[in-house]
Amino acid sequence: MDEPKSKQVLLIINDAPYGNERPYNALRLALNLVKRPSARVRVFLMADAVTGALAGQKTPTGYYNIERMMSSIARRGEVAT
């Protein structure tokens, strides 16, 4: 049986980390993809999304912690600004 071919995935996020669900959904997808051994995942942050990579964020009440999600992806994939 042939080994699965490596897949490269690039996710570009340009929305602010809090206020809508698009960055959260993109990061959820990235977190699930980095678990696959055959996937190489890169997340590129631009415009307002760059603030999601800042350390020491105070997460607004009722929101997910984008900084924690970014850190997890950076350990297993790549995050660039």
Sequence and secondary structure as in RCSB ss.txt:
>XXXX:A:sequence
MDEPKSKQVLLIINDAPYGNERPYNALRLALNLVKRPSARVRVFLMADAVTGALAGQKTPTGYYNIERMMSSIAR
RGEVAT
>XXXX:A:secstr
      EEEEEEE S SSSSSHHHHHHHHHHHHTTSTTEEEEEEE GGGGGGG TT    TT   HHHHHHHHHH
HSEEE 
